[in-house]
Amino acid sequence: MLDISPITSLPGLAKPPKHHILAPILNPAKSPGSTWSSFFPSLSFGGPSQEEVSHKGHISTLDKKKQVDQKREIIGFQNPWPSWHKPTKSEMLASFQWGPDTDPCIPLAASYALPARQIPPISQPSYSDLSNPESAASKAARLLTVQKPDFTPCPVGKKAKVTWLGHASMLLQLSSGVSVVFDPIFSQRCSPSEYFGPIRTYQPPCQVGDLPRIDAVLISHNHYDHLDQESVMGIWGNNKDRVRFFVPLGIGKMMVDLWGLPKERVVEMDWWDNVALTGLTQGSVKVWCTPAQHNCWRSGSGKSGEPNGSLWASWMVEDLQSRDGEELYRVFFGGDTGYQFHTDPAWPPLPPTNWKRGDPLPPAEKEKPEDYPPCPAFKEISDNIGPPDLLLLPISVGASFAYLRSFTTWMPDWGNPMPRHTQGVTGANHMPPWDAVRVFKEMTEGGKGKAVAVGLHWGTFATEPEEVLKTLGGLEWACERQGIGFGRGWDGKHDEGVEDKVFLAVNQGEIESLPSTLPPDDAGHLGLYSTFGSLSLEAVSLQLDEPNPYNLRQTARNFLATRDFARRRCWASKAGHGAVIRVVQRIDVKTIDHIRH
């Protein structure tokens, strides 16, 4: 088991922190947490006093006898920025949409769907009408699939290996040998009950017992779709000799008192706290608890489960391989967070009808003034810690409202009494694709190398196939309009320096191994990447010592012939020569174009 250093905080922070809600100074004979009711936003909180939050970091330091004389207890948490806004009733009503969803991002994504084919059982979502190849359900099922993951360690020469396990669950395997799981959920429902609540449309790519050894579990907040008791306890049962759980303030007490985890294995952290994982054979890893704009509530979890009774957070993980003297490799996990509330029901900007990648972009729309500013936390994280190299960012609007609509999805759109809502009305709490791309750009500004983002918090508890299509099409359009590369897997052209920033929407269970160094300019380099909708999305980077362009093309053909690709392009370069291979049907290479630069 890795050791941990004492927790330290970023110097110069305001005291008390603005995101803490403190009890008023009361009669010392009374408990400061007992005089508040449990209405939202609740100020009732059974957690630690501010003075008792030990910077040794273990939850065992938080259950001391409280001393209230001239001390103010933390009774809750809040978003401290003017960017936080809960929609009013009138704003919510203005956001409602009835009838068919005419968002052009839906046909944009659907246009990349593969030719009709049998869906492998591991990939089959629980949509009806999968047999109709023209249905939204069939196209969503062919665009977003579940693959069996490969949990071998991070390859030599790579900085990180990341696997999307569905929803916000991510497995991060670092080159230092440390394995981290973010927000694991393998249960069928994200709910306090196994009989009701949002249910999976896509099955997980693996079970808890299939995971490799896990050194750390990082939890963003206590909502059921991010903190799943069965999954956490499963990881604990399989890794009792090594795993630690890092959680925001207030969550640890529930995990110890109600779930039975050992106190010494649960580390509660406040925003801007950091701790080093020590005992590695090489390099070092540091974990930062960073701000997010969200909220907390969890029924049946004691006082810390009351609304805003525990903290929510994002995370930054820094990995340093001291043996080669490289700079820190930073991974940012957004968890569940918003960025900006958008009052205008017409937001976000949409692509023209029938627009496809490669078509000319229309003139940019003039930006309208916003009523609320964007959240400053992400810029602050990048400024205070450093720009991340890999960002794991949410790209969807959440599952709660979609769950309510799930009871009426059997009805035709024109007669469905349950409306949809615009993306902007929940933007302060859940960032949609357009804002996720903005955060990606903002956090990586000033970075020295390549940066990659991977989308999460989508395509798992998606009760309607249009949600999958809208997310994919919306992310592609947001990237195109904001000058960011888009892909469905690791992009060969990214290695070649064509794009400094790439946002990936990968399949569940898909592995992405991210390089630490770029190939030499004169090296034979073959990169395979998806234009959008491939079922088999493998990220491949091959070094080829082959001066003959024909042999390069033949190598690409041989590679493609062994895999189930569709709409896949192959790009190769060698000493000024290149080849493009387009595959428009399974295994069948239709055209080969030789391009001489």
RALIN-V460425 format. One record per backbone hydrogen bond with DSSP energy under -1.0 kcal/mol. CO is the residue of the C=O (numbers start at 1). NH is the residue of the N-H. Records with the same first field share a line. If there is no record, write none. Layout:
CO: NH + NH
This chain:
3: 278
8: 274
17: 20
19: 78
21: 75
27: 30
31: 34
52: 54
55: 7
57: 268
58: 61
59: 62
68: 71
72: 50
73: 23
76: 21
81: 84
88: 92
89: 93
90: 94
93: 96
97: 420
103: 106
104: 108
105: 109
106: 110
107: 111
109: 112
110: 113
120: 123
125: 127
132: 135
135: 139
136: 140
137: 141
138: 142
139: 143
140: 144
145: 508
155: 158
157: 516
159: 175
160: 514
161: 173
162: 512
163: 171
164: 509
166: 169
167: 457
169: 165
170: 182
171: 163
172: 180
173: 161
174: 177
178: 174
179: 215 + 216
180: 172
181: 218
182: 170
188: 200
198: 190
201: 126
207: 210
208: 211
215: 244
216: 181
217: 246
218: 183
220: 313
223: 226 + 227
228: 232
229: 233
230: 234
231: 235
232: 236
233: 237
234: 238
239: 242 + 243
244: 217
245: 267
246: 219
247: 269
248: 251
249: 311
251: 255
252: 256
253: 257
254: 258 + 259
255: 261
262: 265
263: 266
265: 245
266: 59
267: 247
269: 249
270: 273
272: 10
273: 289
274: 8
275: 287
276: 5
277: 285
278: 3
284: 320
285: 277
286: 318
287: 275
288: 316
289: 272
290: 314
293: 338
296: 308
302: 305
303: 306
305: 298
306: 309
308: 77
314: 290
315: 333
316: 288
317: 331
318: 286
319: 329
320: 284 + 322
321: 324
329: 319
330: 389 + 390
331: 317
332: 392
333: 315
337: 431
339: 375
344: 347
352: 355
356: 359
376: 380
377: 381
378: 382
379: 383
380: 384
381: 385
389: 452
390: 332
391: 454
392: 334
393: 456
399: 403
400: 404
401: 405
402: 406
404: 407
405: 408
408: 411
412: 415
420: 97
424: 342 + 427
426: 429 + 430
427: 339 + 340
432: 436
433: 437
434: 438
435: 439
436: 440
437: 441
438: 442
439: 443
440: 444
444: 447
451: 502
452: 391
453: 504
454: 393
456: 395
460: 201 + 202
461: 463
464: 467
465: 469
466: 470
467: 471
468: 472
469: 473
470: 474
471: 475
472: 476
473: 477
474: 478
475: 479
476: 480
477: 481
478: 482
479: 484
485: 503
487: 505
491: 495
492: 496
493: 498
494: 497
500: 451
501: 485
502: 453
503: 487
504: 455
507: 510
508: 147
510: 164
512: 162
514: 159 + 160
520: 523
524: 544
525: 573
526: 542
527: 571
529: 569
540: 528
542: 526
544: 546
548: 552
549: 553
550: 554
551: 555
552: 556
553: 557
554: 558
555: 559
556: 560
557: 561
559: 562
560: 563
563: 565
567: 531
568: 583
569: 529
570: 581
571: 527
572: 579
573: 525
574: 577
576: 597
577: 574
578: 595
579: 572
580: 593
581: 570
582: 591
583: 567
591: 582
593: 580
595: 578
